[in-house]
Amino acid sequence: MKRCLTWWDLIWSASALLSALASSFLQVKKLTTMSALQLFYPMPLQMWPSLIAKAKEGGIDVIQTYVFWNQHEPQQGQYNFEGRLDLVRFIKEIQAKGLYANLRIGPFIEAEWTYGGLPFWLHDIKNIVYRSDNEPFKFYMQNFTTKIVNLMKSENLYASQGGPIILSQIENEYKNVEGAFHEKGPPYVRWAAEMAVGLDTGVPWVMCKQDDAPDPVINSCNGMRCGQTFAGPNSPNKPAIWTENWTSFYQVFGGKPYIRSAQDIAFHVALFIAAKKGSYVNYYMYHGGTNFGRTGSAYVTTSYYDQAPLDEYGLIRQPKWGHLKELHAAIKLCSTPLLLGTYTNLSLGDSQQAHVFQGKSGECAAFLVNNNSRKIVKVTFQNQSYELPQASISILPDCKNEVFNTAKVTSQYSTRSTVPVLMFNSAKQWKAFQDVIPNFEETSLRADLLLEHMNTTKDKSDYLWYTFSFQHDSSSDKNLSVYSLGHVVHAFVNNLYVGSAHGNHDNISSNLETSISLNNGTNNVSLLSVMVGLPDSGAYLERRVAGLRRVRIHGNNEADSQDFTNSSWGYTVGLLGEQLQIYNDEGSDKVQWTNIGNSTQPLMWYKTTFDAPSGNNPLVLNLGSMGKGEAWINGQSIGRYWASFRVPNGDPSQIMYHVPLSFLKPLGNLLVVLEEFGGDPLQITLETVSNDEMCGYASDTHLCPVTPWVDIMSNKGMEKNTRHHGRRPRVKLECPLGKAISNISFASFGNPSGGCESENHVLGSCHSSNTKVIVEKACLGKKHCSIPRSIRSFGRDPCPGISKALLVHAECSSRDLDDPRSNLI
């Protein structure tokens, strides 16, 4: 799986650390359930503190991140740990927030990161075979792994030195490819484990999805349902660890987005902890982020795991974030029996079980599971009746009181929206430059065959020109046929654009078949092969090929056909605009820009300037009017775009592209857009992103917030305090930082229809007429408020005998906040 921020692919892991950290491999067995999340540090470093703080507030204990070899050693022996690649600074930021770290060194990481994180210069090492019992690969892998370990040691960042790093990972999901290497696979696994352990970090090492991980390396699970699929630790001295719990799934250009519900994530976390006696669960991703520049792998969108609990821009996504926060709090209430208790599994029905942890001093915790996805089921446990919704788990920290159910969402829902703040709709704002289309005679790199794309560009550019010329004895129409293993191919004949073709994530090959007009005499054919990221997975990555494989020009019959596959070809790596870096202030002056014409042309560069809008809301560039290309702000790439590649329902794969506030200066920001084959820059807009609309719902079947139970259990005991004033279902609303509740657009205590998952809220037959007034009094002008779902809150019962719920829809805005101490009624 993959990553995406700038700590490139942090994987944040959320687990409740309930005991002293392990300082040896045997001691790690004493860890109890920890919540972890994956986060990628190559995100703008200005985002790190906020993201880590929000993770901690969400109940996360561990931040997990990949290490990006191809970013840290882009050229052999030349290292970069500056700016957003400052790994030491990132780990220290985690430590400063009182959290722990899992360093997934790999150094192969996959992660939907270009080339799986491997630097492309490895491709040129003689006789190398990646990820196998191959001496050249092992040499460079050990060299980089040692570099990272020594860097961490030099700053005392391992737990054994008093630092935050409690786990490290070597390799990544190797079992997926091990069989392809035959007898070279198992020795490589053993070598990697021995090499890592030999680096003497004083903390355990992990191999994910490697069931036979050699002792003392811990085997761990990746996936969405490890509570069902994980075979368990391969040694009694190892804990059950889930290194990747996928909170949604990565999206590819042209692919339908996958959305995973908060309820499903919570169910499988609780099941893993209960059924597998899990010690550690990491959310992949907890914050996905952005594949800035050319860092995404083949066909992967620039936006990465936007459906995570913290979205691409670092905004809290509700109810996912809040529901998991409640889950973490509920699990931590069970810490003592989970850590020290005796485990038993009881049948409560055909598809229902109780996972019970009984302590010697009377502590008891139970997880009641309903595996039936269609029926609500009533079960009896320890002489008490419990109603379990479909596919749900109830958590009883004292084996009596249900404090959390994975299917009952009590957190608020939020709605994300964008508002245009800058329009670029005037042609006078823009300048244009059409890139050069090279002909055969203008190229210096020549070969009598079609060169492989990646080995020719060395990942310096997505683009490679293939050119040839030939003589034709008449003016006539023919057909151009191109078969390519590149992701996109654009064709030009005699400098005129004649067509394009592209593949997709599941089938990268493309066939371009288009009619062309030939001149009498010399004809020049220029074919632009385009990669949208390098491959990131599979065996023998070093053997992958891309680019043009066959080129023919033919008439209506095979006899009238010329095959140019093995002709003399000329090559140019990259576009002229790339080579001159016309996307930054200095390079922009190296070409002659012109006014925008009435018609769009292929391979156009557009530039304009703008001043930064006021405010601290995240910003996006809406590129829905464009086709395919890349965009830069002040010389920094905000990533590849491909708005013209539609998902099956006809929507663009992605139109909003993150513009980090740290990329901007107050005045005169340079925006440059490279458009490959069309698009209208006059419809580009800069927009703010906010989640200022929220909805809360509480019914008589909802549970009360978990938080009050923490105080109850830690102070006077649960059983004596089950009537604690905080134990009432309630609607809790909270605005983003710096904002207050400014409007209550809907409020009803009664039987309203719609709920928070619906866009339409409608009053029912039962409604308390003073609901809105009471809610406004409790909430307006405040950052957060809490309204109990009770008759007492609203003065009278509007309809006795009818089950009642409270539904509130509210909006936030930037304004002065009232006294935060008056947020409860």
C-alpha positions in Angstrom: 0.0 0.0 0.0 1.0 3.4 -0.3 1.7 6.9 1.3 1.4 10.5 0.6 2.3 13.6 2.5 5.5 15.2 2.8 7.1 13.1 5.1 6.3 11.3 2.1 4.2 8.6 3.2 3.6 8.7 6.9 1.6 6.0 8.2 0.0 7.1 11.4 -0.8 4.3 13.7 -3.4 4.7 16.4 -3.0 2.4 19.4 -3.4 2.8 23.1 -0.1 2.5 24.8 -1.0 0.9 28.1 2.3 -0.3 29.4 6.0 0.6 29.4 7.6 0.5 26.0 9.6 -2.5 25.0 13.3 -2.2 25.0 13.9 -5.8 23.8 12.2 -8.2 21.4 10.9 -10.3 24.3 9.5 -7.3 26.1 7.4 -6.3 23.1 5.0 -9.1 24.0 3.9 -7.0 27.0 2.5 -4.2 24.9 -1.2 -3.8 24.9 -3.5 -2.3 22.2 -2.0 0.8 20.6 -3.6 3.0 18.0 -1.3 4.1 15.2 -1.6 6.0 12.0 0.4 6.4 8.8 1.5 9.8 7.8 4.0 10.8 5.0 6.5 13.4 6.1 7.2 14.7 2.5 4.2 16.9 3.1 4.9 20.6 3.7 6.6 20.6 7.1 4.4 23.5 8.2 1.5 21.0 8.3 3.3 18.5 10.6 2.4 20.1 14.0 -1.3 20.4 13.3 -1.6 16.9 11.8 0.2 15.3 14.7 -1.8 17.3 17.2 -5.1 16.2 15.6 -3.9 12.6 15.6 -3.2 12.7 19.3 -6.5 14.3 20.0 -8.1 11.5 18.0 -6.6 9.0 20.4 -3.6 8.0 18.4 -0.4 6.9 20.2 2.0 6.1 17.3 2.9 7.9 14.1 4.0 5.4 11.4 5.9 6.5 8.3 7.7 5.1 5.4 11.2 6.3 4.5 11.6 7.4 0.9 14.8 6.2 -0.5 14.4 7.8 -3.9 13.8 11.2 -2.2 16.7 10.9 0.2 19.3 9.5 -2.2 18.2 10.8 -5.7 21.7 10.4 -7.0 24.0 7.6 -5.8 25.8 8.7 -2.7 24.1 12.2 -2.7 21.7 12.5 0.2 19.0 15.0 0.9 17.4 15.5 4.4 16.4 19.1 4.0 13.1 20.9 4.3 10.1 18.6 4.1 12.6 15.7 3.8 14.0 16.4 7.3 13.2 13.0 8.8 15.0 13.8 12.1 12.9 16.9 12.5 9.7 14.9 11.8 10.5 12.3 14.4 11.4 14.9 16.9 8.0 16.6 16.2 6.3 13.4 17.0 8.3 13.1 20.3 7.5 16.7 21.2 3.8 15.8 21.1 4.3 12.9 23.4 3.7 10.2 20.8 5.7 7.2 19.5 7.0 6.3 16.1 7.2 3.3 13.8 9.9 3.8 11.2 9.1 1.7 8.1 12.5 1.9 6.4 11.7 -0.7 3.7 13.6 0.5 1.8 11.2 -0.8 -0.8 7.9 0.7 0.3 5.4 0.4 -2.7 3.0 2.9 -1.2 1.7 4.0 -4.6 4.9 5.9 -4.7 6.9 6.1 -7.9 9.1 3.1 -8.4 8.1 1.8 -4.9 10.5 4.3 -3.3 13.6 2.8 -5.0 15.9 5.3 -6.6 16.1 4.8 -10.4 19.9 4.8 -10.4 19.7 1.3 -9.1 18.5 0.3 -12.5 22.0 0.9 -13.9 23.9 -1.2 -11.4 25.4 -4.1 -13.2 23.7 -7.5 -12.7 21.2 -6.1 -10.1 18.0 -7.9 -9.3 15.8 -6.0 -6.9 14.5 -7.6 -3.7 16.2 -11.0 -4.1 19.2 -12.9 -2.9 21.3 -10.7 -5.2 24.6 -9.2 -4.0 24.4 -5.8 -5.7 20.9 -5.1 -4.5 21.7 -6.3 -0.9 24.8 -4.1 -0.9 22.9 -0.9 -1.7 19.8 -1.8 0.4 22.0 -2.4 3.5 23.9 0.8 2.8 20.8 2.9 2.8 19.2 1.1 5.8 22.3 1.5 7.8 22.4 5.2 6.8 18.9 5.8 8.2 19.5 3.7 11.4 22.7 5.5 12.1 21.0 8.9 11.6 18.3 8.0 14.1 20.9 6.7 16.6 23.0 9.9 16.3 20.0 11.8 17.5 19.0 9.3 20.2 15.6 8.7 18.6 15.2 4.9 19.3 13.2 4.0 22.4 16.2 2.2 23.7 18.0 5.6 23.8 15.0 7.4 25.3 13.5 8.3 21.9 10.1 7.8 20.4 10.8 5.0 17.8 9.4 1.8 19.2 9.3 -0.2 16.0 11.0 -0.4 12.6 10.1 -2.2 9.5 12.4 -4.0 7.0 11.1 -4.9 3.5 7.4 -4.5 2.7 4.7 -7.1 1.8 7.4 -9.4 0.3 5.3 -12.5 0.5 3.3 -11.1 -2.4 6.3 -11.6 -4.7 8.5 -14.1 -3.0 7.4 -17.0 -5.1 8.4 -15.3 -8.3 12.1 -15.3 -7.1 12.0 -19.1 -6.5 15.1 -20.2 -4.6 16.4 -16.6 -4.4 13.4 -15.5 -2.3 13.7 -17.3 1.1 17.4 -16.5 1.6 16.7 -12.9 0.9 14.1 -12.8 3.7 16.5 -14.4 6.1 19.3 -12.0 5.1 17.1 -8.9 5.4 16.0 -10.0 8.9 19.5 -10.7 10.1 20.9 -7.5 8.6 18.2 -5.4 10.3 18.5 -7.0 13.7 22.3 -6.7 13.4 22.0 -2.9 13.3 21.3 -3.1 17.0 18.5 -0.5 17.4 17.3 -1.9 20.7 13.7 -2.0 19.4 11.8 -4.7 17.5 11.7 -5.1 13.7 8.6 -5.9 11.7 8.0 -7.6 8.3 4.4 -7.0 7.1 2.5 -9.7 5.4 5.5 -12.1 5.9 4.0 -15.1 7.8 7.4 -16.7 8.1 9.3 -13.7 9.3 12.5 -15.1 11.0 12.8 -14.7 14.7 12.9 -12.2 16.3 11.3 -10.1 13.6 7.6 -9.8 14.0 5.2 -10.8 11.3 2.3 -8.4 10.8 -0.9 -8.1 8.9 -2.0 -5.6 6.2 -5.5 -5.2 4.8 -9.1 -4.2 5.8 -10.1 -7.3 7.8 -7.1 -8.6 9.8 -9.4 -9.6 12.6 -10.6 -12.3 10.2 -7.7 -13.0 7.9 -4.6 -12.8 10.1 -3.2 -16.2 11.0 -1.5 -14.7 14.1 2.1 -14.3 15.3 4.4 -17.0 14.2 5.9 -17.3 17.7 4.5 -17.0 21.2 7.0 -14.3 22.0 5.5 -12.0 19.3 2.5 -9.7 19.6 -0.3 -9.5 17.0 0.3 -6.3 15.0 -1.7 -4.8 12.1 0.5 -2.4 10.2 -2.0 -1.3 7.6 -5.7 -1.0 8.2 -6.8 0.6 5.0 -9.2 3.5 5.8 -10.3 3.7 2.2 -8.2 2.9 -0.9 -5.9 4.8 -3.2 -7.5 6.1 -6.4 -6.2 6.0 -9.9 -7.0 8.2 -12.9 -10.1 6.8 -14.5 -10.8 4.7 -11.5 -13.9 4.9 -9.2 -13.1 6.1 -5.7 -13.5 3.7 -2.8 -15.2 4.9 0.4 -15.0 2.8 3.6 -17.4 3.7 6.4 -16.4 4.6 9.9 -18.5 1.7 11.1 -16.7 -0.9 9.1 -13.3 0.4 10.2 -14.3 0.4 13.8 -15.8 -3.1 13.6 -12.6 -4.7 12.3 -10.3 -2.8 14.7 -12.4 -4.1 17.6 -12.5 -7.6 16.2 -8.7 -7.7 15.7 -8.1 -6.6 19.3 -10.7 -9.0 20.7 -10.3 -12.1 18.5 -6.6 -11.9 17.7 -5.6 -10.2 21.0 -4.2 -7.4 18.9 -1.5 -5.2 20.4 -1.2 -2.5 17.7 -3.5 -1.2 14.9 -2.2 1.3 12.3 -4.5 3.2 10.1 -3.3 3.4 6.5 -3.9 6.2 5.9 -5.0 8.4 8.8 -3.9 11.3 6.7 -3.2 10.7 3.0 -2.1 14.0 1.6 -0.8 14.9 -1.8 1.5 13.3 -4.3 3.3 16.6 -5.2 5.5 16.7 -8.2 6.0 13.4 -10.0 6.0 11.3 -6.9 2.8 9.2 -7.5 3.2 5.8 -9.0 1.6 4.6 -12.3 -1.8 6.2 -12.9 -2.2 7.1 -9.2 -4.1 10.4 -8.7 -2.3 13.4 -7.1 -4.8 13.3 -4.2 -4.0 10.4 -1.9 -6.4 8.7 0.6 -8.5 11.9 0.8 -11.2 9.8 2.6 -8.9 9.2 5.6 -9.9 10.6 9.1 -7.8 13.6 8.3 -8.4 14.6 4.7 -5.9 15.6 2.0 -5.7 19.2 3.4 -5.5 18.1 7.1 -9.1 18.9 7.8 -11.0 16.5 10.2 -13.3 14.2 8.3 -16.4 13.4 10.3 -17.8 11.1 11.4 -14.7 8.9 10.7 -12.3 10.8 12.9 -14.8 11.2 15.8 -16.1 7.6 15.7 -12.6 6.2 15.8 -11.7 8.6 18.7 -14.6 7.1 20.7 -13.4 3.6 19.8 -9.9 4.3 21.0 -11.3 5.7 24.3 -13.5 2.6 24.8 -10.6 0.2 24.2 -8.3 2.1 26.6 -11.0 1.6 29.3 -10.3 -2.1 28.8 -6.6 -1.8 29.2 -6.0 -3.7 32.4 -8.0 -6.9 31.5 -6.7 -6.8 28.0 -3.1 -6.6 29.2 -3.3 -9.0 32.2 -6.6 -10.9 31.9 -7.4 -14.5 30.9 -9.1 -14.8 27.5 -12.2 -16.9 26.8 -14.5 -17.0 23.7 -18.2 -17.7 24.3 -20.9 -18.5 21.8 -23.9 -16.2 22.1 -25.8 -17.5 19.0 -25.3 -18.7 15.4 -23.2 -15.7 14.4 -22.6 -14.1 17.7 -19.7 -14.4 20.1 -18.3 -12.9 23.3 -14.6 -12.3 23.6 -14.0 -12.0 27.3 -10.9 -10.8 29.2 -11.0 -11.6 33.0 -8.5 -10.2 35.4 -7.4 -11.9 38.6 -8.5 -8.9 40.7 -12.0 -8.9 39.2 -11.4 -6.6 36.2 -13.4 -7.8 33.2 -13.8 -6.5 29.7 -16.0 -8.1 27.0 -16.5 -7.6 23.2 -19.9 -8.8 22.0 -19.8 -9.5 18.3 -22.7 -9.8 15.9 -21.4 -11.1 12.6 -24.8 -11.1 11.0 -24.9 -8.3 8.4 -28.6 -8.4 8.0 -30.3 -8.7 11.4 -30.3 -6.9 14.6 -29.8 -9.6 17.3 -30.6 -9.6 21.0 -28.1 -11.7 23.1 -27.8 -12.6 26.7 -24.4 -12.2 28.4 -23.8 -12.7 32.1 -27.6 -12.6 32.7 -28.1 -9.3 30.9 -29.7 -8.6 27.6 -27.9 -6.6 24.8 -29.2 -5.6 21.4 -26.5 -5.8 18.8 -27.0 -4.0 15.4 -26.1 -5.7 12.2 -22.3 -6.4 11.8 -21.4 -4.7 15.0 -19.3 -5.1 18.2 -20.3 -3.7 21.6 -17.5 -3.0 24.1 -18.2 -3.5 27.8 -15.2 -2.4 29.8 -16.6 -3.9 33.0 -18.5 -6.8 31.3 -21.8 -5.0 32.2 -22.1 -1.5 30.7 -22.0 -1.0 27.0 -20.0 2.1 26.3 -19.4 1.8 22.5 -20.9 0.0 19.6 -19.1 0.0 16.2 -22.3 0.6 14.3 -23.7 3.4 16.4 -22.2 6.7 15.3 -22.6 9.4 17.9 -20.0 11.8 16.4 -21.0 14.7 14.3 -21.0 14.6 10.6 -19.2 17.3 8.6 -19.6 18.5 5.0 -16.7 19.8 3.0 -17.2 22.6 0.5 -15.2 24.9 -1.7 -15.7 28.6 -2.5 -13.9 30.4 -5.4 -11.8 33.3 -4.2 -9.9 34.0 -7.4 -11.0 33.8 -11.0 -8.5 33.6 -13.9 -11.2 34.3 -16.5 -9.5 37.1 -18.3 -7.3 36.4 -21.3 -5.3 39.4 -20.4 -4.2 37.7 -17.2 -2.5 34.9 -19.1 0.5 34.4 -21.3 1.2 31.3 -23.4 4.2 29.4 -24.8 3.9 26.4 -27.1 6.6 23.8 -26.6 8.8 22.7 -29.4 8.0 19.6 -31.4 11.4 18.2 -32.3 12.1 16.5 -35.7 14.5 13.8 -36.4 17.2 16.1 -37.7 17.1 18.1 -34.4 17.9 15.2 -32.1 21.3 14.2 -30.9 20.4 10.8 -29.3 20.0 8.2 -32.1 19.3 4.5 -32.3 18.2 2.0 -34.9 15.5 0.6 -32.7 12.8 1.8 -30.3 14.5 2.5 -26.9 12.8 1.7 -23.7 11.2 4.8 -22.1 12.3 4.6 -18.4 15.9 3.6 -19.1 16.2 6.5 -21.5 14.7 9.2 -19.4 16.2 7.9 -16.1 13.1 9.3 -14.4 14.2 12.9 -15.1 11.0 13.6 -17.0 7.6 12.0 -17.8 8.2 12.7 -21.4 10.3 11.1 -24.2 10.1 12.1 -27.8 10.5 9.4 -30.5 11.2 10.9 -33.9 11.9 9.6 -37.4 11.7 10.9 -41.0 11.0 9.2 -44.3 10.6 9.9 -47.9 7.2 9.6 -49.6 6.7 9.9 -53.4 3.3 11.5 -53.4 0.8 13.5 -51.3 -1.7 11.0 -49.9 -3.6 9.9 -46.9 -2.4 7.0 -44.8 -2.9 5.5 -41.4 -0.5 5.8 -38.5 -0.5 2.8 -36.1 1.4 3.0 -32.8 1.5 0.3 -30.1 2.9 1.6 -26.8 3.5 0.4 -23.3 3.8 4.0 -22.1 0.8 5.5 -20.4 0.0 8.1 -23.0 1.2 8.7 -26.6 0.7 11.9 -28.6 1.4 11.9 -32.3 2.5 14.7 -34.6 3.1 14.4 -38.4 5.0 17.3 -40.0 4.5 19.3 -36.8 0.7 18.9 -36.9 -1.1 17.1 -34.0 -2.9 14.0 -35.3 -4.1 12.1 -32.2 -3.5 10.6 -28.8 -4.1 7.3 -27.0 -3.7 6.1 -23.4 -4.0 3.0 -21.3 -5.2 2.7 -17.7 -4.1 1.3 -14.4 -5.1 -2.2 -15.2 -3.9 -2.2 -18.8 -1.1 0.3 -19.5 -0.8 -0.6 -23.2 -2.4 1.7 -25.8 -3.0 1.5 -29.5 -3.1 4.7 -31.5 -4.7 4.3 -34.9 -5.3 7.6 -36.8 -5.4 8.9 -40.3 -2.6 11.2 -41.5 -1.8 13.3 -44.5 1.7 12.8 -46.0 3.7 15.2 -48.1 5.4 14.5 -51.3 9.0 14.2 -50.2 10.3 14.3 -46.6 7.8 13.6 -43.8 8.6 14.0 -40.1 6.9 11.9 -37.4 7.2 12.9 -33.8 5.7 10.7 -31.1 5.6 11.8 -27.5 5.6 9.0 -25.0 4.3 10.0 -21.6 4.5 8.2 -18.2 2.2 9.0 -15.4 4.4 7.7 -12.7 6.7 4.6 -12.6 5.4 1.2 -11.5 5.6 0.6 -7.8 4.9 -3.1 -7.2 5.6 -6.7 -8.5 8.6 -8.8 -8.9 11.6 -7.9 -11.2 10.8 -4.2 -11.2 14.1 -3.6 -12.9 12.9 -5.6 -16.0 9.8 -3.5 -16.6 9.5 -1.8 -20.0 7.6 1.2 -21.2 7.4 3.4 -24.2 6.8 2.7 -27.9 7.0 -1.0 -29.1 5.8 -0.9 -32.7 5.1 1.8 -35.3 3.6 1.4 -38.8 2.3 3.5 -41.5 -0.1 1.8 -43.9 -2.8 2.2 -46.4 -6.0 0.2 -46.8 -4.2 -3.1 -47.4 -1.2 -4.8 -45.8 0.8 -4.7 -49.0 0.8 -0.9 -48.7 2.5 -0.9 -45.2 5.8 0.3 -43.8 7.1 -0.9 -40.4 9.3 1.7 -38.8 9.9 -0.2 -35.6 13.6 -0.9 -36.4 14.3 2.2 -38.4 16.6 5.0 -37.4 15.1 7.0 -34.5 16.0 10.2 -32.8 15.2 10.9 -29.2 14.7 13.9 -26.9 14.2 13.5 -23.2 11.7 15.9 -21.7 10.0 19.0 -23.0 11.9 22.2 -23.7 9.9 24.1 -21.1 11.0 21.5 -18.5 14.7 21.8 -19.5 14.5 25.6 -19.2 12.4 25.4 -16.0 10.0 28.0 -17.3 7.7 27.2 -14.3 9.9 29.3 -12.0 10.7 33.0 -12.1 14.2 32.7 -13.5 13.4 30.1 -16.2 10.2 31.9 -17.2 12.3 34.7 -18.8 14.1 32.2 -21.1 11.3 31.9 -23.6 9.0 34.3 -25.5 5.5 34.3 -24.1 2.6 35.4 -26.2 -1.0 36.4 -25.6 -3.6 33.6 -25.5 -5.2 32.8 -28.9 -8.7 31.9 -29.6 -7.9 28.2 -30.2 -6.2 25.8 -27.9 -3.1 24.0 -29.1 -1.3 20.9 -27.7 1.7 21.2 -25.5 0.9 24.7 -24.3 2.4 26.4 -21.2 0.2 29.0 -19.5 1.4 31.5 -16.9 -0.2 34.1 -14.7 0.4 35.8 -11.4 -1.9 36.3 -8.4 -1.9 37.6 -4.8 -2.5 35.2 -2.0 -6.1 35.4 -0.6 -6.6 36.3 3.1 -7.4 33.7 5.7 -6.0 30.3 6.8 -8.4 27.9 5.0 -6.7 25.4 2.8 -6.6 26.3 -0.9 -7.1 24.3 -4.1 -6.7 25.0 -7.7 -9.8 23.9 -9.7 -8.4 22.4 -12.9 -11.7 20.9 -14.1 -11.5 22.8 -17.3 -8.1 21.4 -18.3 -7.1 18.2 -20.0 -3.8 16.7 -18.8 -0.5 18.0 -17.5 1.2 19.5 -14.5 0.9 22.7 -12.5 3.4 24.7 -10.5 3.1 27.5 -7.9 6.2 29.6 -7.5 8.3 26.9 -9.0 6.9 24.1 -6.8 4.9 21.4 -8.5 1.5 20.7 -7.0 1.3 17.5 -9.0 0.1 15.9 -12.2 -3.5 16.6 -13.3 -5.7 14.6 -15.7 -9.1 16.1 -15.5 -10.1 14.6 -18.9 -9.8 11.0 -17.7 -13.2 10.2 -16.4 -14.4 7.6 -14.0 -17.2 5.2 -15.1 -20.0 7.6 -14.1 -18.5 10.4 -16.3 -17.0 12.5 -13.5 -13.4 13.6 -13.7 -11.0 11.5 -11.6 -9.8 14.7 -9.8 -10.3 18.4 -10.4 -9.1 20.0 -7.1 -5.4 20.3 -6.6 -3.9 21.2 -3.2 -2.0 24.5 -3.0 -0.2 24.5 0.4 -0.3 27.9 2.1 3.5 27.5 2.6 4.0 27.6 -1.2 2.6 31.1 -1.4 4.0 34.6 -0.8 1.7 37.6 -0.1 2.0 39.1 -3.6 2.9 38.1 -7.1 2.6 34.4 -7.0 3.6 32.7 -10.3 1.2 30.0 -11.5 2.3 27.9 -14.5 0.3 25.2 -16.1 1.5 22.7 -18.7 -1.4 21.5 -20.8 -0.7 18.5 -23.1 -3.8 18.5 -25.4 -6.4 21.1 -24.9 -8.0 22.6 -21.8 -9.2 26.1 -21.1 -7.2 28.1 -18.6 -9.8 30.9 -18.4 -12.0 28.6 -16.3 -9.3 27.8 -13.7 -10.2 29.1 -10.2 -8.5 29.2 -6.9 -10.8 28.1 -4.1 -10.9 27.8 -0.3 -11.7 24.5 1.3 -13.7 24.3 4.6 -15.8 21.8 6.6 -18.0 24.5 8.2 -21.3 22.6 7.9 -22.0 19.9 10.5 -24.8 17.7 11.7 -25.5 16.0 15.0 -28.0 13.2 15.7 -29.0 11.5 18.9 -31.8 9.0 19.4 -32.8 6.7 22.2 -30.8 3.9 20.7 -27.6 6.0 20.6 -25.0 5.5 23.3 -23.6 8.3 25.3 -20.1 9.7 24.7 -17.3 7.5 25.9 -15.3 10.3 27.5 -17.3 10.6 30.8 -16.7 6.9 31.4 -13.0 7.5 31.6 -13.5 9.8 34.6 -16.0 7.4 36.1 -13.8 4.3 35.9 -10.7 6.1 37.0 -12.3 7.7 40.0 -15.3 6.0 41.7 -15.9 2.9 39.6 -18.4 2.2 36.9 -21.1 0.3 38.7 -21.7 3.1 41.2 -21.9 5.8 38.7 -24.1 4.5 35.8 -26.4 7.4 36.4 -23.7 10.0 36.0 -25.0 13.2 34.5 -22.8 12.8 31.4 -24.3 9.5 30.5 -27.1 10.8 28.3 -27.3 10.6 24.5 -26.5 14.0 23.2 -25.7 16.0 20.1 -22.2 17.3 20.3 -21.1 19.9 17.7 -17.6 21.4 17.3 -16.3 23.9 14.7 -12.8 23.9 13.2 -10.1 25.8 15.0 -10.7 29.6 15.0 -14.4 29.4 14.0 -17.6 29.5 15.9 -21.2 28.3 15.3 -22.9 31.1 13.4 -26.2 29.5 12.2 -28.5 26.7 13.1 -30.2 25.8 9.8 -32.3 22.9 11.2 -33.1 21.7 14.7 -35.8 19.3 15.7 -36.5 17.3 18.9 -39.1 14.7 17.9 -39.2 12.3 15.0 -37.4 14.2 12.2 -36.5 12.3 9.0 -33.3 12.4 7.1 -30.6 11.9 9.7 -27.1 13.2 9.2 -26.3 10.9 6.3 -29.0 12.6 4.3 -28.8 16.0 2.6 -32.5 16.7 3.4 -33.8 17.2 6.9 -37.6 17.2 7.3 -39.8 17.7 10.4 -41.8 14.7 11.4 -45.2 14.3 13.0 -43.6 15.0 16.4 -41.6 18.2 16.9 -40.8 20.4 19.8 -41.5 23.9 18.6 -38.9 25.5 20.8 -36.0 23.2 19.6 -34.3 25.8 17.4 -34.4 28.5 20.1 -32.9 26.3 22.7 -30.2 25.0 20.4 -29.3 28.5 19.3 -29.1 29.6 22.9 -26.7 26.7 23.7 -24.6 26.9 20.6 -24.5 30.3 18.7 -21.2 32.1 19.1 -19.4 29.1 20.6 -16.7 26.8 19.2 -18.5 23.8 20.5 -21.7 22.9 22.3 -23.4 19.8 23.7 -27.2 19.3 23.9 -28.6 16.3 25.7 -31.4 14.4 24.0 -33.9 14.6 26.8 -37.3 16.0 27.6 -35.8 18.1 30.4 -33.6 20.0 27.9 -36.7 21.1 25.9 -39.1 21.8 28.8 -41.9 19.4 27.9 -42.7 16.2 26.0 -44.1 17.2 22.6 -45.6 13.8 22.0 -45.8 11.3 24.8 -45.4 7.7 23.9 -43.4 8.4 20.7 -39.7 7.6 20.6 -37.8 10.9 20.1 -34.5 12.0 18.5 -32.6 15.2 18.3 -31.3 16.3 14.9 -29.3 19.5 14.4 -27.7 21.0 11.4 -25.3 23.9 12.0 -22.8 26.2 10.2 -19.5 27.7 11.4 -17.8 30.9 10.4 -14.7 32.9 11.4 -15.7 35.2 14.3 -14.9 36.1 17.9 -15.6 33.2 20.2 -17.6 33.4 23.4 -16.3 32.3 26.7 -15.4 28.6 26.0 -16.4 27.7 29.6 -20.1 28.1 28.7 -20.4 25.4 26.1 -22.6 22.8 27.9 -26.2 22.7 29.0 
